[in-house]
Amino acid sequence: MFQGSAIGRVAVFVDGDNVPAPHAPAILTAAREWGEPHVLRTYGQAQNLTPWQEVPGFRFFCAGLTNSASAFRSACSEFIELDAASPPVVKTSNGVPAPAPAKTEPMPTGPAIGPFDRKIRETILAAPEKGMMEITRLSAELHKLHGVRIGSQPEKTWRGYLGKRPNLYLLDPKGPNACVRLRAEGWPAG
């Protein structure tokens, strides 16, 4: 189980074919350790999801063509009817046009990865938490392992340095136990 501070908004995806609905309270409790659940979705075959419809907050959005089975449609909180003649046209069961897909935000950019960043990454990955570390501990570890002090960098502070590289690091809000996390997608594979 996660043993850290909450990270913000959380999406919960449940395997509705294999996880019974009575597990919902435990799933939500676990999710809240990570942050506030904003998306609650259960996936599976429509006939297996009926008990999940009774769980507050969980909804079932289904999509199909005009000829989709009525049993499938009735298992859905909302059925989105797709027009087979022109796939981009989407109609909901109540005739209201489906909302446009949410825009995804581009990956933040920052300076290129340099030797100092590689030392930071190596130090964070060596920590017991694997992928995260308190910023104050990062400072001490980098000095101990590599003889490096943040004052030798133009930014002069850890928050300044790490914050300038949002493509590589995620920072907790300011505080005595604030952590830095590696942003996995910002680092080359391997």
C-alpha positions as CSV (number, residue, x, y, z in Angstrom):
1,M,0.0,0.0,0.0
2,F,1.1,3.5,-0.7
3,Q,2.9,5.1,2.2
4,G,3.4,8.7,1.2
5,S,1.7,12.0,0.9
6,A,-1.3,12.6,-1.4
7,I,-0.3,13.7,-4.9
8,G,-3.5,15.4,-6.0
9,R,-6.3,14.3,-8.4
10,V,-6.7,10.6,-8.9
11,A,-8.4,8.4,-11.5
12,V,-9.8,5.1,-10.3
13,F,-10.2,2.3,-12.8
14,V,-11.7,-1.0,-11.7
15,D,-11.8,-4.4,-13.4
16,G,-15.5,-4.9,-13.0
17,D,-15.4,-8.4,-14.4
18,N,-13.1,-9.7,-11.7
19,V,-13.5,-7.3,-8.7
20,P,-16.9,-7.5,-6.9
21,A,-18.8,-4.3,-6.1
22,P,-18.5,-4.8,-2.3
23,H,-14.8,-4.0,-2.7
24,A,-15.7,-0.4,-3.6
25,P,-15.2,1.2,-0.1
26,A,-11.7,-0.4,0.2
27,I,-10.8,0.7,-3.3
28,L,-11.9,4.3,-2.6
29,T,-10.0,4.3,0.7
30,A,-6.8,3.2,-1.0
31,A,-7.3,5.8,-3.8
32,R,-7.7,8.6,-1.2
33,E,-4.2,7.9,0.1
34,W,-3.0,9.1,-3.3
35,G,-5.3,12.1,-3.6
36,E,-8.9,13.0,-4.3
37,P,-10.6,10.6,-6.7
38,H,-12.0,12.6,-9.6
39,V,-12.7,9.8,-12.1
40,L,-14.3,6.6,-11.0
41,R,-14.7,4.0,-13.7
42,T,-15.4,0.3,-13.9
43,Y,-14.6,-1.7,-17.0
44,G,-16.0,-5.0,-18.0
45,Q,-18.7,-6.8,-19.9
46,A,-22.0,-5.0,-19.5
47,Q,-23.8,-8.0,-18.0
48,N,-21.2,-8.2,-15.2
49,L,-21.4,-4.6,-14.2
50,T,-24.9,-4.3,-12.8
51,P,-23.9,-4.5,-9.1
52,W,-21.4,-1.7,-9.7
53,Q,-24.3,0.6,-10.7
54,E,-25.4,0.7,-7.1
55,V,-22.0,2.1,-5.9
56,P,-22.3,5.9,-5.5
57,G,-20.0,7.8,-7.8
58,F,-19.3,5.0,-10.3
59,R,-20.9,5.5,-13.7
60,F,-20.8,3.4,-16.9
61,F,-20.4,5.1,-20.2
62,C,-20.9,2.8,-23.1
63,A,-20.7,3.3,-26.8
64,G,-22.2,1.4,-29.6
65,L,-24.1,1.6,-32.9
66,T,-27.8,2.0,-33.5
67,N,-28.2,-1.8,-33.5
68,S,-26.5,-2.4,-30.0
69,A,-28.4,-4.8,-27.9
70,S,-30.9,-3.4,-25.5
71,A,-29.4,-5.5,-22.6
72,F,-26.1,-3.7,-23.3
73,R,-27.7,-0.3,-23.4
74,S,-29.6,-0.9,-20.1
75,A,-26.4,-1.8,-18.3
76,C,-25.0,1.6,-19.0
77,S,-25.4,4.9,-17.0
78,E,-25.1,6.7,-20.3
79,F,-25.1,5.1,-23.8
80,I,-23.4,7.0,-26.5
81,E,-24.7,6.1,-29.9
82,L,-22.1,6.3,-32.7
83,D,-23.2,6.9,-36.2
84,A,-21.7,4.1,-38.4
85,A,-21.9,6.3,-41.5
86,S,-19.6,9.0,-40.1
87,P,-17.7,7.8,-37.1
88,P,-16.7,11.2,-35.7
89,V,-20.4,12.1,-35.1
90,V,-21.5,11.2,-31.6
91,K,-25.0,11.4,-30.2
92,T,-25.9,10.6,-26.6
93,S,-29.1,8.7,-25.6
94,N,-30.9,11.9,-24.6
95,G,-30.0,13.6,-27.9
96,V,-27.5,16.0,-26.5
97,P,-24.2,16.1,-28.5
98,A,-21.4,14.4,-26.6
99,P,-18.8,16.8,-25.2
100,A,-15.6,17.2,-27.2
101,P,-12.7,15.1,-25.9
102,A,-10.7,16.7,-23.2
103,K,-7.5,18.4,-24.4
104,T,-4.4,16.8,-23.1
105,E,-1.8,19.2,-21.8
106,P,1.6,18.9,-23.5
107,M,4.5,17.6,-21.6
108,P,6.2,20.5,-19.8
109,T,9.6,21.4,-21.1
110,G,12.8,22.5,-19.4
111,P,16.5,22.6,-20.0
112,A,18.2,19.5,-21.4
113,I,19.2,16.7,-19.1
114,G,22.7,17.3,-17.9
115,P,25.2,15.4,-15.6
116,F,23.8,17.2,-12.5
117,D,20.3,15.9,-13.3
118,R,21.7,12.4,-13.8
119,K,23.2,12.5,-10.3
120,I,19.9,13.7,-8.9
121,R,18.0,10.9,-10.6
122,E,20.6,8.3,-9.5
123,T,20.3,9.5,-5.9
124,I,16.5,9.6,-5.9
125,L,16.3,6.1,-7.4
126,A,18.6,4.7,-4.8
127,A,16.3,6.0,-2.0
128,P,14.0,3.4,-0.3
129,E,11.0,5.2,-1.7
130,K,12.2,4.6,-5.3
131,G,11.3,7.6,-7.4
132,M,10.7,10.2,-4.6
133,M,12.7,11.8,-1.8
134,E,12.4,14.7,0.6
135,I,14.1,17.7,-0.9
136,T,16.2,18.3,2.3
137,R,17.4,14.7,2.2
138,L,18.2,15.0,-1.5
139,S,20.5,17.9,-0.7
140,A,22.3,16.0,2.1
141,E,22.7,12.8,0.0
142,L,24.0,14.7,-3.1
143,H,26.6,16.4,-1.0
144,K,27.6,13.2,0.7
145,L,27.7,11.1,-2.4
146,H,28.9,13.6,-5.0
147,G,30.3,16.6,-3.1
148,V,27.6,18.7,-4.7
149,R,25.9,21.7,-3.2
150,I,22.9,23.5,-4.9
151,G,24.7,26.8,-4.3
152,S,27.0,25.9,-7.2
153,Q,24.1,26.0,-9.6
154,P,22.7,29.3,-11.1
155,E,19.3,28.8,-9.4
156,K,20.9,28.6,-5.9
157,T,18.0,26.7,-4.3
158,W,16.6,23.2,-4.8
159,R,13.1,24.4,-5.4
160,G,14.4,26.9,-8.0
161,Y,16.5,24.2,-9.7
162,L,13.9,21.4,-9.7
163,G,11.0,23.7,-10.5
164,K,12.8,25.0,-13.6
165,R,12.7,21.4,-14.9
166,P,9.0,20.4,-14.8
167,N,9.7,17.8,-17.5
168,L,11.9,15.9,-15.1
169,Y,10.6,16.6,-11.6
170,L,7.3,17.0,-9.7
171,L,7.5,19.0,-6.5
172,D,5.3,18.9,-3.4
173,P,4.0,22.2,-2.1
174,K,6.5,24.0,0.1
175,G,6.9,22.5,3.6
176,P,9.4,20.9,5.8
177,N,8.8,17.4,4.4
178,A,8.2,18.5,0.8
179,C,9.3,15.8,-1.7
180,V,10.6,15.7,-5.2
181,R,9.4,12.9,-7.5
182,L,10.9,11.8,-10.8
183,R,8.6,12.4,-13.8
184,A,9.2,9.0,-15.5
185,E,8.1,10.2,-18.9
186,G,10.7,13.0,-18.9
187,W,13.7,10.6,-18.8
188,P,14.9,8.5,-21.7
189,A,14.1,4.8,-21.4
190,G,16.9,2.6,-20.2
